[in-house]
Amino acid sequence: MKKKIVIEYQEFTSAGLLAKDDAELLEAAVSATDFSYSPFSKFRVGAAVRMADGRIFKAANQESEAFPSGMCAERSLLYYVFSKCPDVPIEAMAIAAKKGRKLTATPTRPCGACIQVMLDAQKRGGRPIRVILGAQEKIEVISSVNDLIPFSFDNF
């Protein structure tokens, strides 16, 4: 039997078209790229989350000479949030990337390890986490982490 998966998401041409809260969160992710330590790849990733209580946290990727000991922005942020406020659900997460000092032309999507940790955060919170992927040419808004990983690991 052949089956098909369809993923719906919204696409915007500028942050000015986003809801105010989403635009603010995306700007936090963009500003987080300034804290990236990426001397090897020169690929600066920033992530920001808005918690259910309204607080916003942000983080950036960190590289190490002892490759692959670095950490993606998304996981750096989520592990911090898990330890800082373990009982507060995450409402939304924004991700942005720069190559050098310039925002990437198209959205940078999280790696598989980050998506799995994002899914863990969604499960912990008991509600979908909206994902906002920002770039120069377009912004994608995805309603749930499940849409990033339709065949997720959830055997526990």
N, C-alpha and C positions, 0 to 999 in steps of 0.2 A: 504494500500500500504506500503510495506516495503522498506526502504531506507537505504543507507550506507554512512558513512562519512569516508573519507580516509585522513589522515594527513601525509604529506611527510616532512621529516627532514633529516639532514645530521648527521652522527655519526663519530667521530674521536677518535683515541686511545691516542692521546697526543696533547698538545697545539702546539708543533712544526709542526704539520700538518695543522694548521689553517693559514689563511691569516694573515699577519703581524699586521694589525689593530685589528683583532679579538683576536689574542694572547695577544696584549697589553691591550685590554679592559678586557679580562679574568684575566690577572695578576692584574689589578687594583681592580677587584672584590675580588680576593683572598686576596690581601693586606688589603682591607677594613674589612675583618673578624677580623683583629687585633684590631679594634675599637669597636667591639661588646661589649655591656654590657649585659651579659647573665649569671648572677650568679645562676639562678635557673635551667634553662634547660641545660646549658653548650653547647648549640647549637648556634654556631657563624655563622651568615649569612652576607655576603657582597654582595653589588650590585654596579655596575658602569654603567654609560651611556656615550655614545659618541654622542655629539650634531652635528647637520649639519654643524656648523662652526668649528668642530674639537676639541672643548674643551671636556675634560673628567671630570666628577664629580663622586664621590663615597660616599657611606654611609653604615652603619651597623645596625643590629637590636639592639633594646634597650628594656630591660625588666624592670618591676616595681613590687614592692611588692604588689601594688594595682592591682593585676591581674584582668582584662585583659588590663590594661592601657599601656602596652608596645606597641612597634611599629616594624613592620617588616622592614627589610633593604630596600626592594623595595619601599614601600610607604614613608619611611623616605626620601629616595633619590628623588623620583618623586615630592613630595610636595615641597621640597627645590628647585628643578629645575623649577617647575611651577612658584614659586615666584621670582626666580633669573633671569630667561630668558624665559618669557612666550611666546615670539614670535619666538623662535628658535626650530625647530623640532628635535626630537631625532632620530638618525639613528639606534642605536643598544643598547642593554642592556645585560650585563653579570651578572650572579648570581653564587656564589660559597658558600659552607658551610663547616664548620669544626665541628666535634664533639670533644670537648676539643681542642687540638692543631693540629689534623690530618684532612686533607681534606677528606670529605665523599667518600666512594667507588663509589657510583653512583650519578648522578645528583639530586639535590634537586630542585623540581619544586615550583613555587610560589603558595601561597594559593589563594583561590577564590577572596578574597577582593583585594589582590595585582594584580591579573590578571585583575580585573575590572578597577582598577586605571591605569594599563598599557594600557588597551584598551582606556581609556579616553585620555591618552597621545598620543596614536596613532591617535585618531580622531582629537585632537587639532593640531597635526603636519601635518595632511593631507597626510600621507604616512605610509607604513608599518614600524614597528619597528622589527628588527631582534633580536632574543633572543638567547643568548649563555649560556648554562647550563654546568658548569664545575665540574669535579670530578676526582678522581684518575684513575678509570678504563675506563672512556669514557667521551666525550664531545658531547653534542647535540647542533646543530644549527638549529633553527626554523625560517622560513622566515617572520613570521608575528604573532603578538599577537593573531589574529583571530584563529590560529591553536591551541592555548591553551584553547580557550573558544568558540567553534563553535556555541553555542546557547547563545550568549551574550545578555545582557540587553542594548538595544539601542532604546528605545521607546521615544526618545526626538529629 
